Amino acid sequence: AAAGSFWGGLRHMDVPHMRVPHGISSDLSSSLMLNLAYLLFGVVAWRIMRLCGLDCRQCKAEDRDEEQVRSLNSFTGETSTQAQNYLSFLEECRNLFLVQTALSAIAISPHWGASPIAVGLGGGKINTADELYDPRLAATGMTILTLDTMIRGIVTLFFVERLRKRIRTPIIARKDRGLIERTLWFSGMPKYDHETGEPFKFTSEDFKQVAQDFAEALNKDLNKKRIGLKKNSEIRVHIAPIVDKWHATSARLISAVEEEQAHRNLLDGVDGFYPSWRDKCKGSYCDPVKEAKRLKATVNRLKDELKAMESQNQLLTGSAFVTFEQPEDRNHFLVKRPKWWQCRRYAYFTFGRPPFSSVTLTCTRAPHPDDVNWLNLHISVTRRILSGAALTMLLFVFMVLLDAMVTMTSQLDHVVPALAKHVEVVAGWVHAKHLVLGQSMKFWYAVTNHLPSLLLVVINALLLPECIYRIAAAIRFHQHSSAEITQLHLNYIFLVLNSLVMPLLGLTSIHALIDWAERRQILERSLTENLSEALQGLMQSSGVFALRYTLNCACVTNTNSLLQITQLVFMCCARWKARTPRERFEAEGHFTFAWGYWYAWTISIFTIGLVLSTYVPSVLPCTALFFSVHHCVDKYNLQHKVYDHGPQSENFFITRALHYMRLICCFWWFVMGSSFLLILRENCAYWNIWVPINVVKGALFALIGAAVWIALWSWWDLTSILHDSSFQMVDIANRSHFRNRLLSELERCFPRCFKYAQITRDDSISTPPDSPAPALDKSRSLEMQSFVSDACRRLDSVGDRLLDANGGSTDGIWLVVGAAGLSFDARPAPVREPPPL
């Protein structure tokens, strides 16, 4: 009974969201001013930190001059193409929403005024759904919205194709590119006896014998295509063993040895690199003598464990990497590639004599060595699917509960008055002049209007990516890029769930639906009127929340990304805790740019800006502001190496981003076309404009049909690209001759409108694609040549050291580089994980 009376009071309250009052526009104006003020404060703080040398840049003026930094970026552009494609994506999204804002203003302003496109400034309306209340006025609004949706959708697809044309193929070092073009990845090797279930355990000699037998089988298959003299090609086979336990023990041994040496230096009074840590140890922080004894025992124990592991027989991962002498030999095994509609991205290779010794393996071209996760090659597909599904379901339940609590904070101005009618204590709080911190309840109502969007930004920016990163690490993919792509998909799904679906179906919209249901029972309106009223209530509540959320993302999140407070604090703590040379070196390292998360973050804002733009046009300038600020911030962070770029991914992210953008546009067209047709079904008798209703219906049916067709075609295009990328390097920009020719004709007809600046290799000069290269003076050219020559000499010294470490042979060098990694300035990379056996 108490719950019924409480919800009854809540239902019959006067709901300001349903009447679009001046309070909403004033709240939005205050939210806009607060976010812009925070952004301005962040920019000023960033300038001060940069002048004081407190930023996270790796390329600073005191280390190298600007010309050397440009030359180094051009010379070591192995992973810079990821940054170039990402910045092109942000730039095209920025241009798209600027054009969308202008088109929407032209269509909306004559009929609804400037308030819907101006974030409610002036106290007017912020949505266009009010026309749907009166069927006699719905004809004009419906026609304008249909035409606006159709035109802006075509513009969106044009910008998506424009972005596709700007995609660059990965720039891989010549040495690595030659190895990749001659290497195959075979998987599916038998790891255990199918009858007894006993795993195969091999010694080093057994591994060599397996590699020799496999090379003979490959040569035998190659000789079948040769005419005349048969010869055996030089084939290097690497059978990958399971090394995860050995790797963990070896990493702990390295850390223990380094810590023991640091304590011995401390006891012997040797001047080291870390006086701050020595001062802490000399105090009451720890006892160096006891620590040295404990570490000595730990080192001996780990050495014994590692020696026992090396003496034992090893297990197979089921994968083998084969490097041929010529690329044509590798391509021979990829000739019988499957069709794209077979949903199989690998070819088959069968050898042996059936029925007793016939084996069929799957083969694809080898990825970049840095992209292979050598510790997870033995994890099966079934195990990855089960662990990923279980962890994702747990995260879904947790996020739904968390979002429900966050959404309820926006309804305190409805919940508290309803409680005040039945609880005397709450009534006293409501009427108190100084409730908390000297402020009344009215002030805290205003605060709670801004609090949910800020809390949601914190959840989406800090909690959600960390949870999904842990899930991707627990799944244990074979490639680092596969983990990043999974993070892209999961982050996008949960970001859209948190920022769009949950606010739309949360407490605010449930309240609107309850109020709509009661008024329908009382007034007995028609289906169209009730649907229109519910649509306005739903879009009004979720639209205001989406505007606040987009503004917070544009100003708060980008400001924090510019200041890099988290990375600075982490680096300071790592320096303070560093005890060994390796820890000191790793303390100076930078975070790796989370490509999957940031692509998902930007695509989720793209979704909000496009899907809600028909009924809430103010979301378009807010989204344009987000992409403008985000492009500037990420361009600075990536060009100045505030983040490490990570391993090469071969355009896997930008390919999926194109597919997502097309699907979002198709979903928007389909939803708008279906909802407009449902409303028009009841308004045939009230159609009172010169445009025939059949023309509008035909346009809506065309929208729905085009949405379905483009969605299917986009799925086919993505599947075809991913299928071909398993067998060869795909150039996405030159993939479609017809679309490229159409874009070229448009750019030729409108050169000033469609001219765009590409990010060149110098990462600082933006020039049109057809403009001549800037002339360099002779002195600067000589400086660049000398710097590149010096870099080449250092790379040669790195190669000589690798050859010496490998006994003068090149066998397995690309595997060592892929697992341990060496930077281009001949410094050892952070030894976070030792190479496999």
C-alpha positions in Angstrom: 0.0 0.0 0.0 2.8 2.4 0.9 4.6 1.6 -2.4 1.3 2.1 -4.3 0.7 5.5 -2.7 4.3 6.5 -3.3 4.2 5.6 -7.0 0.7 7.2 -7.3 2.1 10.4 -6.0 5.0 10.1 -8.4 2.7 9.5 -11.3 0.4 12.5 -10.7 3.2 15.0 -10.2 3.7 17.8 -12.7 6.5 16.7 -14.9 8.5 19.6 -16.4 10.1 17.4 -19.0 6.8 16.9 -20.8 6.2 20.6 -21.4 9.6 21.6 -22.6 9.9 24.6 -20.1 12.5 27.3 -19.9 14.2 25.4 -17.0 15.6 22.8 -19.4 17.1 25.3 -21.7 18.6 27.2 -18.8 20.1 23.9 -17.5 21.5 23.1 -20.9 23.0 26.7 -21.1 24.6 26.3 -17.7 25.9 22.9 -18.6 27.4 24.3 -21.8 29.0 27.2 -20.0 30.5 25.0 -17.3 31.9 22.5 -19.8 33.5 25.3 -21.9 35.0 26.9 -18.8 36.5 23.5 -17.8 37.9 23.1 -21.3 39.4 26.6 -21.2 40.9 25.9 -17.8 42.4 22.7 -19.1 44.0 24.4 -22.1 45.6 27.1 -19.9 46.9 24.4 -17.4 48.3 22.4 -20.3 50.2 25.4 -21.6 51.6 26.1 -18.2 52.6 22.4 -17.8 54.3 22.4 -21.2 56.3 25.6 -20.4 57.4 24.0 -17.2 58.4 20.7 -18.9 55.8 18.6 -17.0 54.1 17.1 -20.1 54.4 13.5 -21.4 56.0 14.3 -24.7 58.7 11.9 -25.9 59.9 14.2 -28.7 61.0 17.4 -27.0 63.1 20.3 -28.2 65.9 19.6 -25.8 66.4 16.0 -27.0 66.3 16.5 -30.8 65.5 19.3 -33.1 62.2 19.4 -34.9 63.7 18.4 -38.3 65.2 15.2 -36.8 61.9 14.3 -35.2 60.2 14.6 -38.5 62.8 12.5 -40.2 62.6 9.9 -37.5 58.8 9.7 -37.8 59.2 9.3 -41.6 61.9 6.7 -41.3 60.3 4.6 -38.6 56.7 4.9 -40.0 56.0 1.3 -39.3 53.1 2.0 -37.0 52.5 5.7 -37.9 49.9 4.7 -40.5 47.6 3.6 -37.7 47.8 7.2 -36.3 47.3 8.7 -39.8 44.2 6.7 -40.5 42.8 7.4 -37.1 43.3 11.1 -37.4 41.8 11.0 -40.9 38.8 9.3 -39.3 38.4 12.0 -36.7 38.9 14.8 -39.3 36.2 13.4 -41.6 33.8 12.9 -38.6 34.4 16.5 -37.6 33.7 17.8 -41.2 30.7 15.5 -41.4 28.9 16.9 -38.3 29.8 20.5 -39.3 28.1 20.0 -42.6 25.2 18.1 -40.8 24.7 21.1 -38.5 24.5 23.5 -41.4 22.0 21.3 -43.3 19.9 20.8 -40.2 19.8 24.5 -39.5 18.7 25.2 -43.0 15.9 22.7 -42.7 14.8 23.2 -39.1 15.1 27.0 -38.5 12.4 28.3 -40.9 9.7 26.0 -39.3 10.8 25.5 -35.7 13.1 28.4 -35.1 16.7 28.5 -34.1 16.3 27.0 -30.6 16.3 23.3 -31.6 19.6 23.6 -33.3 21.1 26.1 -30.8 21.0 23.8 -27.7 17.8 25.5 -26.4 19.3 29.0 -26.1 16.7 31.6 -25.7 14.3 29.3 -23.8 12.6 27.7 -26.8 12.1 24.1 -27.9 14.9 21.6 -28.1 13.1 18.9 -30.1 11.0 18.7 -33.2 8.5 16.0 -32.0 5.9 18.6 -30.8 4.5 18.8 -34.3 3.4 15.2 -34.0 0.8 16.1 -31.3 -1.6 17.8 -33.7 -2.4 15.8 -36.9 -3.4 19.0 -38.7 0.2 20.4 -38.2 2.1 17.1 -38.6 2.1 17.1 -42.4 4.6 20.0 -42.8 6.9 18.7 -40.0 6.8 15.2 -41.4 7.7 16.3 -44.9 10.6 18.5 -43.6 12.0 15.8 -41.4 11.8 13.1 -44.1 13.6 15.3 -46.6 16.2 16.3 -43.9 16.8 12.7 -42.9 17.3 11.6 -46.5 19.7 14.3 -47.5 21.8 14.1 -44.3 22.0 10.3 -44.7 23.3 10.6 -48.2 25.9 13.2 -47.0 26.9 10.7 -44.3 27.5 7.9 -46.8 29.5 10.3 -48.9 31.8 11.2 -46.1 32.3 7.5 -45.2 33.4 6.8 -48.8 35.6 9.9 -48.6 37.3 8.5 -45.5 37.7 5.1 -47.2 39.6 6.8 -50.1 42.0 8.4 -47.6 43.0 5.1 -45.9 46.7 4.3 -46.2 48.2 0.9 -46.3 50.6 0.0 -43.5 54.2 1.0 -43.9 56.3 -2.0 -42.8 60.1 -2.1 -42.6 61.7 -3.7 -45.7 63.2 -6.5 -43.7 60.0 -7.4 -41.9 58.0 -7.0 -45.0 60.2 -9.5 -46.9 59.8 -12.0 -44.1 56.1 -11.6 -43.9 55.7 -12.0 -47.7 57.6 -15.3 -47.5 56.1 -16.7 -44.3 53.0 -18.8 -43.6 51.3 -19.6 -40.3 50.2 -23.3 -40.1 47.9 -24.3 -37.3 45.9 -27.4 -36.4 48.9 -29.7 -35.9 48.0 -32.8 -33.8 48.8 -32.1 -30.1 47.7 -35.3 -28.5 46.6 -38.9 -29.3 43.0 -38.9 -30.4 42.3 -42.3 -28.9 44.1 -42.1 -25.5 44.0 -38.4 -25.1 47.7 -38.3 -24.1 49.5 -35.2 -25.2 52.7 -35.4 -27.3 55.8 -34.5 -25.3 58.9 -33.8 -27.4 62.5 -33.2 -26.7 64.7 -30.7 -28.7 65.7 -33.5 -31.1 62.1 -34.4 -31.6 61.2 -30.8 -32.5 64.0 -30.8 -35.1 62.8 -34.0 -36.6 59.2 -32.7 -36.8 60.5 -29.6 -38.5 62.6 -31.6 -40.9 59.7 -33.9 -41.8 57.4 -30.9 -42.3 59.9 -29.2 -44.6 60.2 -32.4 -46.7 56.4 -32.5 -47.1 56.3 -28.9 -48.2 59.1 -29.4 -50.7 57.4 -32.5 -52.1 54.2 -30.4 -52.6 56.2 -27.6 -54.3 57.9 -30.0 -56.7 54.5 -31.1 -58.1 54.2 -27.7 -59.8 57.7 -27.6 -61.1 58.4 -28.8 -64.7 61.8 -30.3 -65.4 64.5 -30.5 -62.8 63.1 -31.0 -59.3 65.0 -29.3 -56.4 64.4 -28.7 -52.7 64.0 -25.1 -51.7 65.4 -23.7 -48.5 62.6 -23.8 -46.0 62.9 -22.7 -42.4 60.3 -24.3 -40.1 59.7 -23.2 -36.5 57.5 -25.5 -34.4 56.1 -23.4 -31.6 56.2 -25.1 -28.1 54.1 -24.1 -25.1 56.2 -21.5 -23.2 53.7 -19.7 -20.9 54.9 -21.3 -17.7 58.6 -21.0 -18.7 58.0 -17.3 -19.6 56.4 -16.6 -16.2 59.2 -18.3 -14.3 61.9 -16.6 -16.4 60.3 -13.2 -15.9 60.2 -13.7 -12.1 63.9 -14.9 -12.2 65.0 -11.8 -14.1 63.2 -9.5 -11.6 64.7 -11.3 -8.6 68.2 -11.2 -10.0 68.0 -7.5 -10.6 66.5 -6.8 -7.2 69.3 -8.9 -5.5 72.0 -7.0 -7.4 70.4 -3.7 -6.3 70.4 -4.7 -2.7 74.1 -5.9 -2.9 75.0 -2.5 -4.4 73.3 -0.9 -1.6 75.2 -3.0 1.0 78.5 -2.5 -0.7 78.0 1.3 -1.0 78.2 1.3 -4.8 76.9 4.5 -6.3 73.9 3.5 -8.3 71.1 5.3 -10.2 68.6 5.5 -7.4 69.6 7.6 -4.3 66.0 8.1 -3.4 65.4 4.4 -3.0 68.7 4.0 -1.1 67.6 6.7 1.4 64.3 4.9 1.9 66.1 1.6 2.5 68.5 3.2 5.0 65.6 4.3 7.1 62.9 2.2 8.6 61.5 1.2 5.2 63.2 -2.2 4.9 66.3 -4.1 6.0 68.7 -4.5 3.1 70.5 -7.5 4.7 67.4 -9.6 5.2 66.1 -8.6 1.7 69.3 -9.7 0.1 69.2 -13.1 1.8 65.6 -13.6 0.9 66.2 -12.6 -2.7 69.2 -14.9 -2.9 67.0 -17.9 -1.8 64.3 -16.8 -4.3 66.9 -16.7 -7.1 68.2 -20.1 -6.4 64.7 -21.6 -6.2 63.6 -20.0 -9.5 66.9 -21.2 -11.2 66.1 -24.7 -10.1 62.5 -24.5 -11.4 63.7 -23.1 -14.7 66.4 -25.8 -15.1 63.8 -28.5 -14.3 61.4 -27.0 -17.0 64.2 -27.0 -19.6 65.1 -30.6 -18.9 61.5 -31.8 -19.3 59.8 -32.6 -22.6 57.8 -29.8 -24.1 54.2 -29.7 -25.4 53.1 -28.6 -28.8 50.9 -25.5 -29.4 49.7 -26.8 -32.7 51.2 -23.8 -34.7 54.2 -23.7 -37.0 55.7 -20.7 -38.8 57.4 -21.6 -42.2 59.6 -19.1 -44.1 60.2 -19.9 -47.7 63.0 -18.8 -50.0 60.8 -17.0 -52.5 57.3 -15.3 -52.1 56.1 -17.5 -55.0 56.6 -20.6 -53.0 54.5 -19.2 -50.2 51.7 -18.2 -52.6 51.6 -21.7 -53.9 49.9 -22.9 -50.7 47.4 -20.0 -50.8 46.2 -20.6 -54.3 43.2 -22.8 -53.2 41.7 -20.1 -51.0 38.0 -20.4 -50.1 35.3 -18.1 -51.3 34.2 -15.2 -49.1 30.7 -16.7 -48.6 32.2 -19.9 -47.1 33.1 -17.9 -43.9 36.6 -19.5 -43.8 39.7 -17.3 -43.8 42.3 -20.0 -44.2 43.4 -22.5 -46.8 44.0 -26.3 -46.3 47.3 -28.2 -46.7 47.2 -32.0 -46.6 50.2 -34.2 -46.5 51.0 -37.8 -45.7 49.6 -41.0 -47.0 46.0 -41.9 -46.0 44.6 -43.6 -44.1 47.2 -43.8 -41.3 49.4 -40.8 -41.7 47.4 -38.1 -43.4 47.2 -34.7 -41.7 45.4 -31.6 -42.8 46.5 -28.2 -41.5 45.1 -24.7 -41.9 47.4 -22.0 -43.4 47.2 -18.2 -43.6 49.8 -15.6 -44.3 51.8 -14.7 -41.2 51.0 -11.5 -39.4 53.6 -9.0 -38.3 55.9 -10.6 -35.7 55.0 -8.0 -33.0 51.3 -8.9 -33.4 51.7 -12.6 -32.4 51.2 -13.4 -28.8 53.5 -16.4 -28.4 52.2 -17.2 -24.9 48.6 -18.0 -26.0 49.2 -20.1 -29.2 48.0 -23.3 -27.4 44.6 -21.8 -26.3 41.7 -23.5 -28.2 38.8 -21.6 -29.9 36.2 -23.3 -27.6 38.0 -22.2 -24.5 38.2 -18.6 -25.8 34.5 -18.5 -26.7 33.3 -19.9 -23.3 35.5 -17.7 -21.2 34.6 -14.6 -23.3 30.8 -15.3 -23.1 30.8 -15.9 -19.4 32.8 -12.8 -18.5 30.8 -10.6 -20.9 27.5 -11.7 -19.3 28.9 -10.9 -15.9 29.9 -7.4 -17.1 26.5 -6.9 -18.7 24.7 -7.6 -15.4 27.1 -5.4 -13.5 26.7 -2.5 -15.9 22.9 -2.7 -16.0 22.7 -2.5 -12.2 25.3 0.4 -12.1 23.5 2.4 -14.8 20.2 2.0 -13.1 21.6 3.6 -9.9 23.2 6.4 -12.0 19.9 7.0 -13.8 17.9 7.3 -10.6 20.0 10.2 -9.4 18.5 12.3 -12.2 15.0 11.7 -10.7 15.6 13.1 -7.2 13.5 16.1 -8.0 10.6 13.7 -8.5 11.4 11.0 -5.9 12.1 13.3 -3.0 8.8 15.3 -3.2 6.9 12.1 -3.5 8.6 10.8 -0.3 8.0 14.1 1.4 4.2 13.6 1.2 4.4 10.4 3.3 7.6 10.8 5.4 7.8 13.8 7.9 11.6 13.7 8.1 12.0 14.0 4.3 9.4 16.8 4.3 11.6 18.7 6.9 14.6 18.2 4.7 12.8 19.6 1.6 11.7 22.8 3.3 15.0 23.4 5.1 16.9 26.5 4.0 20.4 25.2 4.8 20.3 21.5 4.1 23.9 20.5 3.2 26.9 22.9 2.9 24.6 25.9 3.5 22.5 25.2 0.3 18.8 24.4 0.0 17.1 21.5 -1.7 16.5 23.6 -4.8 20.3 24.0 -5.3 20.9 20.2 -4.9 18.1 19.5 -7.4 20.0 21.6 -10.0 23.2 19.7 -9.1 21.6 16.3 -9.6 20.6 17.4 -13.1 24.3 17.5 -14.1 25.5 14.7 -11.9 24.2 11.6 -13.9 26.0 12.5 -17.1 29.2 13.2 -15.3 29.0 9.9 -13.5 28.3 8.1 -16.7 31.4 9.7 -18.3 33.5 8.5 -15.4 32.1 5.0 -15.7 32.6 4.9 -19.5 36.1 6.5 -19.4 37.6 4.7 -16.4 35.7 1.6 -15.2 34.3 0.2 -18.4 37.6 0.1 -20.5 39.5 -1.5 -17.6 36.9 -4.2 -17.2 36.9 -5.0 -21.0 40.7 -4.9 -21.1 40.8 -7.6 -18.3 38.2 -9.7 -20.3 40.3 -9.5 -23.5 43.4 -10.5 -21.5 41.5 -13.4 -19.9 40.3 -14.7 -23.3 44.0 -15.1 -24.4 43.9 -14.4 -28.1 46.6 -15.6 -30.4 47.2 -12.1 -31.8 47.4 -8.7 -30.0 45.2 -7.1 -32.8 42.5 -9.7 -32.1 42.4 -8.6 -28.5 42.2 -4.9 -29.5 39.4 -5.7 -32.0 37.4 -7.5 -29.3 37.8 -4.5 -27.1 36.5 -2.3 -29.9 33.4 -4.4 -30.3 32.7 -4.8 -26.5 33.4 -1.2 -25.7 31.1 0.0 -28.5 28.3 -2.2 -27.4 28.5 -1.2 -23.7 29.1 2.4 -24.5 25.9 2.6 -26.6 24.1 0.6 -23.9 25.2 3.0 -21.2 24.9 6.3 -23.0 21.9 5.7 -25.3 19.8 2.6 -24.5 19.8 2.8 -20.7 18.9 6.5 -20.5 16.1 5.9 -23.1 14.7 2.9 -21.2 15.7 4.1 -17.7 13.6 5.7 -15.0 13.0 9.0 -16.8 11.5 7.3 -19.8 9.6 4.8 -17.7 8.1 7.8 -15.9 7.1 9.2 -19.2 5.5 6.0 -20.3 3.5 5.7 -17.0 2.2 9.2 -17.4 1.4 8.6 -21.1 -0.5 5.3 -20.2 -2.6 7.1 -17.5 -3.5 10.0 -19.8 -4.5 7.6 -22.5 -6.9 5.8 -20.2 -8.4 9.2 -19.2 -8.6 11.1 -22.4 -9.1 8.1 -24.8 -6.9 9.5 -27.5 -6.2 7.8 -30.8 -3.2 5.6 -31.4 -1.4 8.3 -33.4 -1.8 10.9 -30.7 -0.7 8.6 -27.9 2.3 7.4 -29.9 3.3 10.9 -30.8 3.0 12.0 -27.2 5.0 9.1 -25.9 7.6 9.7 -28.6 8.0 13.3 -27.5 8.3 12.4 -23.9 10.9 9.7 -24.6 13.0 11.9 -26.9 12.7 14.9 -24.6 14.1 13.1 -21.6 16.8 11.0 -23.4 17.6 14.0 -25.7 18.5 16.3 -22.8 20.6 13.5 -21.2 22.4 12.9 -24.5 23.2 16.6 -24.9 24.7 16.8 -21.4 26.6 13.6 -21.9 28.0 14.7 -25.3 29.1 18.1 -23.9 30.8 16.4 -21.0 32.6 14.0 -23.4 33.7 17.0 -25.6 35.1 19.1 -22.8 35.8 17.0 -19.7 37.2 13.8 -21.3 39.3 15.6 -23.9 40.7 18.0 -21.3 41.8 15.1 -19.1 43.3 13.4 -22.2 45.2 16.6 -22.9 46.6 17.0 -19.4 47.5 13.3 -19.0 47.3 13.6 -15.2 46.9 9.8 -14.9 50.0 9.0 -16.9 52.1 11.7 -15.1 51.0 10.3 -11.7 51.8 6.7 -12.8 55.2 7.7 -14.1 56.0 9.6 -10.8 55.0 6.6 -8.7 57.0 4.2 -10.9 60.1 6.4 -10.6 59.7 6.6 -6.9 59.3 2.8 -6.6 62.1 1.9 -9.1 64.9 -0.3 -7.6 66.6 -1.7 -10.7 67.8 -0.3 -14.0 65.1 -2.1 -15.9 62.4 -0.7 -13.6 63.9 2.7 -14.0 63.8 2.4 -17.7 60.2 1.1 -17.7 59.2 4.0 -15.5 60.0 6.4 -18.4 57.8 4.4 -20.8 54.5 5.7 -22.0 51.1 4.1 -22.1 50.2 2.3 -25.3 47.4 4.0 -27.2 44.2 1.9 -26.8 43.1 1.8 -30.4 40.1 -0.4 -29.8 38.7 1.7 -27.0 39.2 5.1 -28.6 37.7 3.9 -31.9 34.7 2.6 -29.9 34.4 5.8 -27.9 34.3 8.0 -31.0 31.9 5.7 -32.9 29.5 5.7 -29.9 29.4 9.5 -30.0 28.9 9.2 -33.7 25.9 7.0 -33.0 24.4 9.4 -30.5 24.9 12.4 -32.8 23.3 10.7 -35.8 20.5 8.6 -34.3 19.1 11.5 -32.2 19.6 14.2 -34.7 16.2 14.1 -36.3 14.2 14.8 -33.1 17.0 16.5 -31.1 19.0 18.6 -33.7 21.0 20.3 -30.9 23.0 17.1 -30.6 24.7 17.9 -34.0 26.7 21.0 -32.9 27.6 19.2 -29.7 28.9 16.2 -31.6 30.8 18.6 -34.0 32.4 20.2 -30.9 33.4 16.8 -29.6 35.1 15.7 -32.8 36.8 19.1 -33.3 38.4 19.1 -29.8 39.1 15.3 -29.9 40.9 15.6 -33.2 43.1 18.4 -31.9 44.0 16.6 -28.7 44.7 13.2 -30.2 46.7 14.8 -33.1 49.0 16.4 -30.5 49.2 13.2 -28.4 50.0 10.9 -31.3 52.4 13.2 -33.2 54.4 14.1 -30.0 54.5 10.4 -28.9 52.5 11.0 -25.7 51.3 7.5 -26.3 53.2 4.6 -27.8 51.6 3.4 -31.1 51.7 -0.3 -30.3 52.1 -3.2 -32.8 51.0 -3.0 -36.4 47.4 -4.0 -37.0 47.1 -3.7 -40.8 44.0 -1.4 -40.9 41.8 -3.8 -39.0 40.3 -0.9 -36.9 39.6 1.6 -39.6 38.0 -1.2 -41.8 35.5 -2.0 -39.0 35.0 1.7 -38.3 33.8 2.2 -41.9 31.4 -0.7 -41.5 30.0 0.6 -38.2 29.4 4.1 -39.7 27.4 2.6 -42.6 25.4 0.4 -40.2 24.6 3.4 -38.0 23.3 5.4 -40.9 21.2 2.4 -42.1 19.8 1.9 -38.6 18.9 5.6 -38.4 17.2 5.5 -41.8 15.3 2.4 -40.9 14.0 3.6 -37.5 13.0 7.0 -38.9 11.3 5.6 -41.9 9.4 3.0 -39.9 8.2 5.5 -37.2 7.1 8.1 -39.8 5.1 5.5 -41.7 3.4 4.4 -38.5 2.4 7.9 -37.8 1.3 8.7 -41.4 -1.1 5.7 -41.3 -3.5 7.7 -39.0 -2.9 11.2 -40.7 -4.2 10.5 -44.2 -7.4 12.5 -43.6 -5.5 15.6 -42.2 -2.9 15.9 -45.0 -3.2 19.6 -46.0 0.0 20.6 -47.9 0.8 20.7 -51.5 3.2 17.7 -51.4 1.2 14.5 -52.0 1.2 12.0 -49.2 2.0 9.2 -51.5 5.3 11.0 -52.4 6.2 11.1 -48.7 5.3 7.5 -48.2 7.3 6.5 -51.3 10.4 8.4 -49.9 10.0 6.6 -46.6 9.8 3.2 -48.2 12.8 4.1 -50.2 14.6 5.0 -47.0 13.8 1.6 -45.5 14.8 -0.3 -48.6 18.0 1.6 -49.0 18.9 1.0 -45.4 18.4 -2.7 -45.7 20.4 -2.9 -49.0 23.3 -0.8 -47.8 23.6 -2.8 -44.6 23.8 -6.0 -46.5 26.3 -4.6 -49.0 28.4 -3.2 -46.1 28.5 -6.6 -44.4 29.5 -8.2 -47.7 32.3 -5.6 -48.2 33.6 -6.1 -44.7 33.6 -9.9 -45.0 35.3 -9.7 -48.4 38.1 -7.4 -47.1 38.7 -9.5 -44.0 38.7 -12.6 -46.1 41.3 -11.2 -48.6 43.5 -9.8 -45.8 44.1 -13.4 -44.5 45.9 -14.2 -47.7 47.4 -10.8 -48.9 47.8 -7.2 -48.0 44.7 -5.3 -48.9 44.7 -1.7 -50.2 41.3 -0.5 -49.1 41.6 2.9 -50.7 41.9 1.5 -54.2 39.6 -1.4 -53.8 36.5 0.0 -55.7 37.2 1.6 -59.0 33.6 2.8 -59.5 33.3 4.6 -56.1 36.8 6.1 -56.5 35.9 7.5 -59.9 32.7 8.9 -58.6 34.5 10.7 -55.8 37.1 12.0 -58.2 34.4 13.5 -60.4 32.8 15.2 -57.5 36.1 16.6 -56.3 36.8 17.8 -59.9 33.4 19.5 -60.1 33.7 21.1 -56.6 37.5 21.4 -56.0 37.2 23.9 -53.1 34.4 22.0 -51.4 35.9 18.6 -51.5 39.6 19.4 -51.2 41.0 17.9 -48.0 44.4 18.0 -46.3 46.1 14.7 -45.8 48.5 13.9 -43.0 51.9 13.6 -44.6 54.9 11.7 -43.3 56.4 14.7 -41.7 53.4 14.7 -39.4 53.2 18.5 -39.2 52.6 19.9 -42.7 49.1 19.4 -44.1 48.9 19.7 -47.9 46.3 18.8 -50.5 46.9 15.4 -52.1 47.8 16.9 -55.5 50.0 19.8 -54.4 53.7 19.7 -55.0 56.1 18.8 -52.2 57.7 21.7 -50.4 61.2 22.6 -51.5 64.0 22.0 -49.0 67.2 24.0 -48.9 70.5 22.3 -49.4 71.7 22.5 -45.8 68.5 21.1 -44.4 68.5 18.3 -46.9 72.1 17.4 -46.0 71.1 17.3 -42.3 68.2 15.0 -43.1 70.5 12.7 -45.1 73.1 12.6 -42.3 70.4 11.8 -39.7 68.9 9.0 -41.8 72.4 7.6 -42.5 73.1 7.6 -38.8 69.8 5.8 -38.1 70.7 3.2 -40.7 74.1 2.6 -39.1 72.4 2.1 -35.7 69.9 -0.4 -37.2 72.9 -2.3 -38.8 74.5 -2.5 -35.3 71.3 -3.9 -33.9 71.2 -6.5 -36.7 74.8 -7.4 -36.0 74.1 -7.9 -32.3 71.1 -10.1 -33.2 73.3 -12.2 -35.6 76.0 -12.6 -32.9 73.4 -13.6 -30.4 72.0 -16.2 -32.8 75.3 -17.7 -33.8 75.6 -15.9 -37.1 72.4 -17.3 -38.5 69.2 -15.5 -39.4 67.0 -18.4 -38.4 64.4 -17.3 -35.8 65.6 -13.6 -35.7 62.2 -12.3 -36.7 60.6 -14.3 -33.9 63.0 -12.9 -31.3 62.3 -9.4 -32.5 58.6 -10.0 -32.4 58.7 -11.3 -28.8 61.3 -9.1 -27.2 61.3 -6.1 -29.4 64.1 -3.5 -30.1 63.5 0.2 -30.7 64.9 2.0 -33.7 67.4 4.0 -31.8 69.4 0.9 -30.8 68.3 1.0 -27.2 66.9 -2.2 -25.6 63.1 -2.1 -25.3 61.6 -2.6 -21.9 62.0 -6.3 -21.0 58.5 -6.9 -19.8 58.6 -10.4 -21.2 61.5 -12.6 -22.2 61.6 -14.3 -25.7 60.3 -17.8 -25.9 62.6 -20.8 -25.9 
